[in-house]
Amino acid sequence: MQPGVGTEDTRRVATKADLNDKNWSLVKKLADSRLVVTSRGSTENNSEQETVEVVHEALIRNWGQLREWMEVDREFRTWQEQLRSAKKQWEENNRDNGSLLRGAALAKAEEKLQERPEDLEAEKQFIQESIQGRKNLHRRTIITLTSFSVVASLIALVAGIGWWTAFTGGKNYQLIARIQSSEALFASNKQFDALLESIKAGKQMKKELDIITPTTEMQVLVTLMQSLYGVKEQNRFEGYNQPFIKASFSSDGQKIAATNMDNVIKIWDLSGKEIATLNQKQSDNITYSSSDPGDCPVNTVSFSPNNNIIAASDGHDIKLWDFNGRELNNLQGKGKDITVTSISNDGQLIAAVNIDGKVKVWNRNGEEIHNFQHSENFFPLSNPISFSPDNQILASADGQENIVLWNLNTEEAKILESQFTVCSIDFNSNSSVLAVTDYLSGIEFWSLKSQKQNFVDDFGVITVTQYPEGIISTNWDGSIKFWESFSNGWKLKSSWKIHSAPVWNVSFSPDRKMLVSVSDDKTIKLWNLEGIKPPSIRPINGLRDMILSPDGETIATVNADDTIKLWNLDGTLRQEPFQKVSSSSKITFSRDSKYLVSSDRNVVQLWNIESGEPKTIIKQKLPQELPRRKRNDFGKASFSSDDKTIAVGRKDGTIKLLNLDGKEIQTLQGGSQLVSYSPNGKIIASASNNNTIKLWTADGKELPSLVGSSYSITSLRFSPDSKILVAGNENGNLLIWSLTEKKLLHTLQGHTSPVSSLTFRPDNKIFASASGNGSNYDDGRIKFWSVDGVEIKTLKTNSSAVPSINFRPDGKMLVWSNQMEVVMWNLDLNYLLSQGCDWVRDYLKNNPNIKDSHICVLETSQDFN
C-alpha cells in the first residue's frame, strides 16, 4: 500500500524483492483468499519479477485490520516510501555516488536498518552503499590530510566543522523525526501514544540541549506541551488474547473489574496492577456473542458497583464476588442455560434471562422473587436486561425488537416496540427515561409512560450510557460520542476516537471524573475526563484586554465590568480592582513593571501598581455623538526604554510623545493607533494608513518607512535586541524586516484571518503570532516561527479571537487571552517532562509489553529540577 499524506491510502504494486522470499508464502495465502492479486511483469531494468497488489481500493477502506496495521506503522511506511524514491533516483542515475544518502537522512536510514532489517530487505543495499560512501569520503579526507601536510591544520579545521555540522544536524533531524511521529499520532486521536513519543523527544533533547537549534527546541517544547494538555487517556491495560466487553469501577473508584466473552473476570487497581482473576467455565450449549457485525456484546457477567458485587453464571451456578475477588455467595443451580445477568442498584436482587426467554429474579440468598416469561417470539440473540436505579422496574429485550418493562411491585408488563435489534438498555438517574440502542442505527429514548421521546441517528452505535450532563454512545468505528440535551432532542458535543476497533462498553467512576472503556482491540483504557489543564484566569463578566508585565510576575486584565485587575501567574487575584475604567481601555506596563497605562476613547491614565492610584496624563474633549469610524480614539500606549516617555497614537494618525506628568514633548504625523518603542528606546514604529510602517528616532526624526505589505498592518513587534521588526497584516501575512540591513527578509502567509498579536522569545530567534478578532470566519490560532521564516508549529485555541499573546521574560511560558479567559501555557522542559511522566508512570510500570519503560526513570534526583 501507498500511505497517503493528507489523502487516503492507495494501492501500490510491490515486487517479490520488496517483500523477500520469507513473506511470499503469506502473499500466496492472501491471494488464495482473493485479498491480493499476483502477476508477473517487467521491471524498469527489463527483468521479469513476480508482483503483488491489493485486489481493490475498496478493500483498503473497509478492511479494518489492514487500516489498523497502517495506522500503527504509518510513520515508518511514509518514511520508507521516501527512501524508495531516493533509491529509485540512485538507480536511474546509474548508481552515482552523488545520489547516495548523506548526513541526517543517512543517520536515520542506518538507525532504521538496525531496528527493522526484515522490513528493509529491498532497500538494504542502497543504505549499505550509502554507508560505504560515507566511509570512502572519510578515507579520502584522511589521505588528503596525510598528503598535504602544509595545509593539514586548515583542512582539519574545515573537516571538523563539517563533521560537527553533520553530527549536530543528525541529532536535530532525529528529534524532528520523533516529534513528527508524535504529531502524526496526535492528529490520529492517539494522544496517549503522542505523549509517550514527545516525552522520549524531550528526554533526548535534555541530554543534547547544547547542540539543538532553537527551532528544534521550540518544536519539541510545543509538541510536548500540546500532548500534555491534550491527553485524556491515563492508563491502558493490554497484552490480553481476548477482548473484554464490559467493565465497571468499584464504589470507591479505586478498582476496575472487566469480563471477556469467555466469562473470565479480571480486577485491577487504577495503576494497572492485577488484583484477581476469576474464571467461569461456560456452558457448552450456549453460544455467546462475538465481535462479528450484527452481534451485541452480551455475556453472563454483571456488576453492581455501588455495592462492589460481581455476578456471573458458569452454566450451572450463579456466583457472587466482591471487587477483591473474594466469593460472597453461590446460587447453586440458578445459572442453567443463562445468557445474561443483572444486579439491582442496591445489590440485593439478581436477575437472569435464559435461552427460553424466562426471566427470573432472586434475592442475595438465592430465593426466587419473580418469574417472568417473554413471548414465544423470544430469540436468544441479544437480550440485555437492566434494573432501574430505584429498583422498581426490570427492562429486558426479547431479541425481536421489543423491550418488556416488568413492574417489580405489581408484576405487570409493558411492551415498547423498537425498530431494530436492541443492543443495550440504560435508565437515567431518576428512573424516568429509558435509553436503548438500535444496533448500528441509533438511540431511542422512552419515557416510562411508553411514549417515545426522540431518536438520535448515530450510525454504528453499540451501547448508550446516561449521566446527568448528557449521554455517551459507544460505536463500531472505535469512537465514543458525548451528547447533550438540545431543544427537546440531542446534539453532538464531542467525539473521541479512542480505540482501533468497536467499543463495547464504557463506565463512569463514582465521582464522574474518570471513564473506563473496553474494546474489540483487546485493550482496556482508563480516561481522566479533566486531563491536565493549563492555569487560566476567567473573569466573571468577560475579558477585554490583557498584558503580561515585563518582569513576568503579573498579568493585568481589563474586564467587562469596567475594572482593571492584577493577577499572579497561578491564576489567583493579586490586587483588588483599580477604580472604574472603560471596558474598552487598552493597557500597557512600564518597562520596570511599576506602572500601568490605560488608554481609551478620550483619556490616557497612568496607574501606580502598588497604590492603584491613577493620574490623567492626557484627555481630549469628546465631540458630539459621532459614528465609530469617525472617532479619534487613543490606541494602546508604549513606554520608552527608560520609562520616562509614553507614546500614544490616535486614529487620525497623530502620535503624542508625553512625559509622565502629561506634558507633551512632541507630536508625530502619519502614524496610527498602533505604535511601539523599540526595546533599546532608539526607534518609534507605527503602522501608517498606506500599508507601510513609519519609523522615527527617539527625538522625532523621521526614518525611511518599511514597505512590502499589500494590506493594512494590524500588529507589530520588535525583537528584544531591536534588530528585527515583525508585522502582521489584515490578510494574515507576516513580514520580517531587518532593521540593521534595512530590508524585508521574509513575507509569510501565516494565518487565514488578521494577525492580532505578536511576541518574541527573549533569545531573539523565536516569535509567536496569533490571529482572529472574533468573527465567525477567524481561525483563532497561535503559530510559532523562527526569525528566518520557518513555521515551527500551529496550535488551535478554543476561540475565534486571540487578541493578546506574551512570552514570559525567561521564554518558559506563553500567556494568551481570548474574549473570556487568560491561559498560561507552560513551556519549561523540566515541568513538561515531570508532568508528562507523572501521567504515564503507572502505564510504564505495570504494562509488561512496553519497550520503553525506562523513559521516565529519573537518572538523578535533580532530573526534572
N, C-alpha and C positions, 0 to 999 in steps of 0.2 A: 504494500500500500504506500501511496504517496501522502505523507502527513500534510494537511493544509495549514497555512499560516494566515489566520483570519478568514479562511474559507473551509469548505467541507473537505474531508479526506477523499482521495480518489484512487482508482486502480493504478497499479504500476506493474509492468512486465518485469519479472525477475528471472535471472538465469540460474541454472543449476550451480554455477560457480558462486553466485551471490549467496546461496543457501548452504552450500557444501554438501557432500555426499551423506553426511550423518543425518541431515534433516530431510533428505529427499524421500525417504520412506514415509515420513509423515505427509509430505506433499501427495504421494500416491494414495494414501488413505483419505485425505480430503478430496482428492479428485474422484475417488470411488463414491464418496458421499455427495458429489456434484456441488461442492462448495468452491472448488477452484477448477481451472481448466489448464491442461498442459499441452504443449506442442513442441515442434522442432522448427528452428528458423535460423537464418543467417545473422550473425552479429556484425558489428561495424568493421571487424577485420576479416569478414567473409568466411568465418569458420562456423560450422554447424554446432548449435547448442540447444539443449532442452530448456524450455522456458515455462513459466507458470504465472498465472494472474487470477485474481478473484473473479468468479464467474459473472458477477453483475454489480453495478454501483449500488443497487438497492440493498444488496447483502451487507455492504459497509454501513449503511444507515440503520439496518434493522437487526443485525446480529449483535446482540447485547454483549456477549463475551468478547467479541472482536473489538468492539468500541472500548470496553474496559481495558483490554490489553494496550490499545493505542494510547488511552489517556494516561495509564501508568508509565508508559515508555515514550511519551510524546517528545520530551526534550531531547532524549538520545536519538530518536529516529529523525527528528528535524535536523540535528547536527550531522547525522550520518548522511542525509541527502546532500547537505552542503559539501561534505567530504567526497562523496561520489562525484559531484560536479567538478571539484578540483582534480580528482583522479582522471576524469574524462578529458579535461583540458590538458593534463600532462600527457596523456596518451595521444591526443590529437596533435600535440607539439613534438611528436616523435620522442617522448620521454626526455625532454630537455630539462637539464638541471634547474633552469630558471623557473620552471613551473612546479618545483617541489615545495612542500610546506616549509615554512620558516617561522621563527620567533614564537609568539604566543599560540598561533594556530598549531604548530608542530608540538608544542608542550602539551596542549590539550589532547591531541591525537595520540601522543605517546602514553599519556595517562589513561585514556580510554582503552587503548590496546592492552594495557596491563590488567585493567578491570574486566574487560569483556572480550577476550580474544576470540571466543567462539562466534560472536556476532560480527566480527570484523575480518573474517577469513578472506573475503574478496578484496578488502582494502589493505590487507596486511602488508603486501609487497610495497605498495605506494608509501605507506608510513615508514616501513623499514628503509626504503630508498631515501626518503627524506632525512631520516636519522643518519644514514651513511653520508648523505650530502653535507649535513652539519659537521660530522666528524672530519670530512675531507677539507671543509672550509677552515676548521681549527688547525688541521695538519699543515695546510698551505700557509696559514698565519705564522705557525712556529718556524717553518722553513724560511719564510721571509725574514723573520726576526733574526734567525741564525746567520743568514747570508749577508744581511746588510747591517752590520754592527754599528755603523756610523749613525744610523737613524733609529737604532733599537729603542731608545728611550721614548722617542716620539711615537713610534708605531705601537709600543706597549701601552702608551697612554691612550691612543686612539682605540686600540683593541679593547683596553679595559673599559673605556667609556661605552664602546659598542656592546661589550658583554653585559655591563651593568644595565644599560638601557634595555637589552633583550630580557635580562633577568627580571628587572622590575616590571617591564611590560607584560611578561608572562604571569607574574603574580597578580597584577591588576586584571588581566584577562581571566584568570581563574576565578577571581572574586566576582567579576561581572557575569561570567557564565553561571555561577551559583545563584547570584541574585536574579538573573533572568529565569532560572529554573523556579525560584521562589515566586516570582511574579506570575509565571505561567500557572503554577499551582493555585495561587490566589484567585486568578481570573477564572479558573475551573472550579471554583467553590470548594477548594481543598485548603482552607485557611490553616488548619492544624498542621498539615504537611508543609505549607508555605512557611509557617513559623519555625518549624524544625530546621528547614533549609536555610532560612535567614539567620537563625542562631549560629549555625555552622559558619556562615559567612562572617558574622560578627566576631566569633571567636578567632577565626583565621586572621581577620583584619587587625584584631587587638594585638596579635603576635607580630604583625608585619607593618605596623602603622607608619613606620619611618620611610617605607618605600611605596606607600599607597598614595595615589594622586588625590587631590581634593575632590575631583569629580567622582572617582570611585568611592571614596569615603562617604560622600553625601548620598550616593545611590544606595550604599549598604545601610546607612542610618535610616533613610526614609523608608526603604523597603522593610526593614526590621520593625520600624515603628508602625507601618501600615499593617503588617502581620499581627503585631501585638494588639493593636486597638481593634482589629477586625475579627479576631478569633473568638468563637463561642464554644467550640468543642474543647473539652478539658481533659478527657481521658478516653481510651479506646481499649476494649478487651477483644483480643483477636488470637488467631492461631488455632481455632477450632475447626473440625472437619465437617460440622453440620451447622446450618443457620439456626439461630434462635428466633422464635416467633412471638414471644410475649415476655414482658419484663415489668417489674414493679419495685418501687422503693419501700423500705421499711418505714414504720411510723416516725422514727426519729431522723429519717433521711440519711442515715449513715451506712446502709447496706442496700444492695440490689440483688434481686433474685430474678432468674430468667429460665425459660424452658425451651427446649428444641422439639422437633417433630417426633423424636423417639421417647418423649417424656423424661429426658434427662434434665434435671433441675440443678443449676449451679447458683451459688451465693457468693458474692464478693463484697469487700468493703469498697469505699469510694476510690481508694488508691489503686484498685485493680487486683488486690491480693485475694486469692480464692479462700473462702471460709469453709465451704462444704459442697459436696456433690451428691445428689440424690438420684439413684437410678430406679425408674419404674418400668418394669417389663410390660410391653404392650400385649393386648390380646391378639391372637393370631387371626381372628375372624373380623377384625375391624380395620378398614383401610383409612389411614389418616391423611390429612391434606398434604399436598406438596406444593412446590413453587411453580407449578405449571399454570399458564393462563387459564382462568376460569375457576380455579380453586381458591378458597379463602384460608387464611392461616388459623386453623382451629385445632385444638387438641384438648386433652382431659385435665390440664393443669389450670388452676385459677388461684388468684391472690386476694387476700383481704389485708391491704397494707395498714389500715387503721388499727388492726389487732395483730399484725405480724403473723398471719396464718397463711400457709400454703396448703392447697388441697389437690390431690391427684389420684386418678384411678389407674390401677395396673391391669384392668380387665377382670378383676375379681373383687378386690377390696378398694375402698377409698381411704387414703391415709392423710393425716393432717400433721404438718410440721411447723415449727417456728422459723424465724429468719436466721437462726444459728444452725439449722439443720437437725434440730432435736425433734424426734417424733412425739406428737402430743396425743394422738388417738388413732385408732384403726377401726373404720366402719366396715367390719368384715362382711363380705358377700354383697355389699352395696354397689360395687363397681362393675358388675357383669354387663358386658356389651355397651358400656358407657362411651359416648362420643365427646361429651363436653361437660364441664362443671362450672359452677359459680358459687361464690361465698357472699353472704349478705354483708352490708356495710358495718353492722355491729359484730360480725364474726360469729353469730350464733346459729345461722342456718346455712345448709349446704344444699344446692340444687344440682340436678344432673338430668341429661337427656340421653336416652339410649337409642339404638338403631331402629327401634319400632315406633319411635315418636312418643314414648312415655316419658313424662316429666315428673320426677319425684323430688320432694323436699324433706330433709331430715334436720333434726337438731344436732348439736355437737356430740351427743351421746349415741347417735345413730337411730333415734326414734323417728319413725315416719310421721311427718306432719301433714303433708299434702301429696296427692297423687292425681296428676292431670294427664290427659291424653290428647295429642294432636289428632287432626282429622286423618282419614285414610289416604289423603293425598300427600302425607308427610314423606319427604325424601331426604335421607341422611347424607346430604352433600355439604351444606353449610348451615349449621344450626346454632348460632351464638345465642346465649342467654345472659340476662343481666338483672340483678336486683336494683330497684330504685333506691336512692340514698336513704329514704325514710323507711325502707324495708316493707312497704305495703304492697308493692307491685312486682311481679316477676314477668319479664318480657322474654319471649322465645320465638325464634324464626323456624318455619316449618320446611325450609328448603324449596318452597314453591311460591315464593314472592309474597308470602303472608307473614305478619307478625301477630302473635297472640299475646294479649295482656291479661294475666291472671291476677285478680284481686285476692291477696292472701288472707283478707278478713272474711270476704263473702264467697270466695272461690268462683266468682263469676268471671267469664272470659269475654274479651272484646277483641275483635279481629281488625287489624289495619292492613289494607291491601296495598302492597308496594308495587313497584314497576318491574324490578329486576331481582336477581338473587341478592339477598341481604347478607352482607359480609360482617358487619359489626353493629352493635347496639350500645347506645350510651345515653344515660339520663343527665339532665342538668342538675345543679346542686340542690335545688328545691323540689326536685321530682315532678316538675310541671311540664317539661318538654322532653320529648324523646327524639334523638337524632340517630338515623340509620344510614348506612352507606349502601347504595345500589352499586354493586361491584363493577368497577371500571366506568361508571356512568356519572354518578353524582351523589349528593347528600340530601336526604329528605328530613324535614322537621315536622313533628306531630305534637299537638297538644294532647293531654290525657283525656280530652273530650272527643278524641278521634277525628279532629279536624286538622288536615294537613296545613301547616302554616306556610311553608315555602320550600323551594327546591333550589339547590346550588349545583349548577353544571360544573363538574370537576372531572374531566375525563382521566381515567386511570386511577381513581380513588380506591383505596382499600379499606381504611378504618377512619373513624372520627372520634375525637375526644373533646368534650365540652369543658370549659373553665370560665370563671367569672368575666374575664375580659373578652371572650370570644370562643372560637373553636380551632382545633388543629386537625387537619386531614393528612393521612399518610398516602403515598402514591406509588404506583408501579414504576415510575421513572427514577426512583431513589430520592424523591423530594418530600418535604413536609411543607404544608401551607398554613399560614396563620390568617384567619378570617375574623372580621369584626362586624358587629351589627350596624346596618345602614339602611334607613328608610324602610323599615319593616322587612328587610332582607339582609343579605350578607355581601360584603365586598372584601376582596383580597387585600390584606395588609402587607404581607411579605411572603416570599417563597424561598426556602433554603434547599439547595441540592446537597444533601448530607450523606448519601450513600451511593454506591455504584450499582445497586440492584434494588428491587422492591423493598419498601419499608413496611414491615408487617405490623409494627406497633410502636407507640410512644406512651410514656407515662410521666406524670409530674412528681416532683418531690413534694412533701407536705407543705413547704413554705412557698411553692410555685417558682422558686428561683432556679431550679435545675430540671432537666429533662433527660430521660434515657430513651434511646431508640434502638430497635433491633431490625435487622435486615437480612435479605437473602444473600448478601455478600459475606456472611459469616462473621460479621463484627457486631459488637455492642458498643454504642458510643454514648458518652456522658457529656451533657451540654450545660454550660453555665450561661443562662439567658442574659445576664447582665454583662458578661465579658469583663474586659479591662477598659474602663473609660478614662480618658484624659481629664484632668481637672478642668472645671469650667465655672464661669460666673454667669448667672442668669437673673438679671434684674427683673423684678416682678412686673413692671409696666413696660418692658421692652427697652431696646438699646438704640442709640442714635449715632454715637461716635465713641472711639476707643483709641488710647495711645499707651505705649509702654514707656516708662521713664528711662532715660539714658543709662542710669546705674543698674537697670534691670530688676529693681526691687518693688516697683509699684505700678499698678495698672489703674489708669483713670478712665472713667466712662461718663458720657453724657446720656442721661436716661430720659425715657418718655414722660416721666413725672416732673420734668423741668429741674432736675438736680444733677450735680456732679458728685460722683462717689469715687473714693480711693480704695483699692483692693490689694491684698497680698497675693503672691503667686499661687498660693494653695487655694485661692477662691474665697478666703474669708475677708470680711469687710474690715478695712484698716481704719477708716475715719468716717465720722458722721458726714452726711451730705453738706456741701457748701450751700450758701444761701441760694435762693431761687434764680435760675438762669433759663434762657430759652432752650427748648429741647432741640432746636436746630443749630445750636452752637457747635463750633469746631474747636478742638483743644490741642495744645502743643506744650510739651515740657521744655523748660530751660535746660541747657547742656549740663548744669550741675544738679539737676533734678530738684531744685529748691522752689521753683516757681512753675506756675501753670498759666498759660494764656488761653482765654476763651474768646472767640470772635464770632459775631453774629451779624444779623442784618445791618444794624447801625451802630454797634458798640464793640469795642475791644477792651477786655478787662484782664488785669494781672492779679493772680491769686497767690498768696503765700501758703505753701503746702502745710507748714506747721500750724499756723493760726487759722487758716481758712478765710482770712480777711481779703477782700477784693480791693483793687484800685482801678478806676476807669482811666485808661490812658488815651483813648480817642472815642469820640461819639459824634455821629453826624445826624443832622436833622432829617427826620423822615418826611418825605413829601406826602401829599395826599395819596390815597389808595392808588397804587399802580399795579399793572399786571406783573407777574413774577419775571417775565422776560425783560422788563424794562427797569427792574430794581437794581440799585448799585450796591449790592451786599458785599460785606467783607468776606474773604476766604480764610483758609487756615493760615495762621501766622508761623513765622520761623525765627529762631534766635540766632544771633551771630555767635561765633566760637567763644567769645569772651563774655557772653550773656549780657552785654551792655546795650545791644541794639536789637530791635524787633522789626522785621519786615512783614508787612501785611498787604495783600493785593485786593483790589476791588474789581467788580465786574466790568467797569469802564476801562480797565487796562492800566490804571494808575497804581503804583506801588509806593506805600508810605514807609519811610525808614524813621523809627521813633526811638527815643531813649525810654528808660523805664518809668520816667515821670510823665511821659506823654508828649514831650517836646519833639516837634517834627524836625528831623535832621535834613531830610531830602525827599523829593518826590521823583520817581522814575516813571517813564511813559512807555507804553507799548507792550505791557505785560498782561497779566490776568490775575484771577484769584489764586491760581496755582503758582506758588513762589517758594524758593528754598535757598538758604545759605549752604555753601559747601562746608564740610566738616572743618577745614582749615581756615574758614572765615574769609577767604580771598575772593570768592565769586558768589554772585547772586544770580540765580537762574529763575526764569519764569516762562510759562507757555504763552505764546502770542496767539492772536486770532487768525494768523495766516499759516498755521500748522508748523511754525518754527519755534525754537527755544531761544529766547533772548538772554544774553549774558551781560553782566556788568561787573566791574571791580567793586570791592567793598566801599570805595569812596564815590561810586556812582558813574565811573567812566564806562561807556558802552563798548562792548567787545563784539567781534563778529558772531552772528547768530549761528545756531546749529540747524542745518537743514537736512531733509531726507524723508520726512513723514508726509504722506499724502492725505492724512486725516488729522483731526483735532487731537492735540495732546491731552490725555486725561490723568496722567500720573508721571512723576519723575523722582529720581533718587540718585544722589551722589554715592560713589563708593567711599568707604571710610578713609582712604588715603587721598581722596579728592582728585584722583587721576581719571576716573571713569564716570560718565553720566549715562544712566539708563532711563528711557522714557517709554511709556505705554500710550497707545492711542485708541481712538474710538473704534477702530476696526479690529482691535485685538492684537495689533502688531507690537513688537518690542524692538526698540532701536538702541544700539550701544555705540556711544561716541567715546573716543579717546580725547581727553582734554589736553594732554601733553602733545599729541600729534595733530590735534585739531582736525580730526576726520571721523567720518562714520565708519565704524568697524563692521557692524552686522545689523541686518534687518531681519527679524524673525517673525514668522507667522505663528504666534503663540496661542492665542485664545480665539474663541468664536464670538466673544462679546467684549465690550470695552474693558481695558485694563484699569482696575480700580485702585490698586495699591502695589508698591514695590518695597523691598527691603534687602539690605546686604548683610551677609555674614561678615564678621569682623576681619576675616582673612583676605578680604577684597577679591576672592576667587569665585565665590558662590553668591547668587542672589535668588530671591523668590518673587514671583508675581502672582497677583490674584485678579479675578475678573468677576463681573456681574454687578448690576445695580438694582436688582430686584424684579426685573420684568420677567415674564414667563419664558422669554427666549434666551435669557442669560444662562451661562453654564456653571457659575459658582465654583470654579476650580482654582486650585493653587498649584503652581508649577515651580520646579526648581531648575536653575540654569547655572552653567559655568559662564564666566565673562567672555570666553572665546566662542560663545554662541551654541554650546551643546546643551540640548534639553536632557535633563537628568531623570526627572520623574514628574508625573502628574497625579495629583490626588483630588478626588471628588470630595466636596463638602456636602452637608445636608441642607444647603441653601442656594438660592439663585443670586445672592448678593454677598460678597466678601469685601466690604469697604476698607478694611484696615488689616495689615499684617506687619509684624515686627519681630526681628530676631532679637533675642536677649544678647547683651554685650559679649558673653562668652560663646555665643553661637550654639548653645546646647538646648535651646528652646525656641520654638516659633509660636508666637501669640497672635491669634487672628480672631476676627469678630464677624458675625453676620447681624441680622436685624433683631436677633433675640438673645444672643449669648456671646461670651468671650470664651475661647477654647485655647488651652495651653498644650501644645504638642511637645513632648519631651524628646530631644534628640541627643541625649547623653548616652554614649555607647554602654557605659557601665550600668546605668539604670535600665536600659532596654534589655541587656543580657540578663541582669538579675531578675527582672520581672518575667521575661520570657522563660527562663529556666525554672522559676517557681511554678509557672503554669504547666510545664510539660514534665516536671520531675517525677511525678507518680507514674506516668506512662513509661518513661525511660527506665525506671527502677523495676517495674513489675511485668513488663512485656518481654516474654522470652525470645521474641523474634527480631527485636530491634538490633540493628547492626551498630548504631552509633550511640549506644547507651552512655558512653563516656563524655559526650559533648558538654554536659552540664556538671561534670565532676570538677570541683574547684581545685586548681593547681596549687594555690596558696590561699591563706585566709584573707588575703588582700585582693583576690582575683577580680572582684567587682567593686573595688573601692578606689 
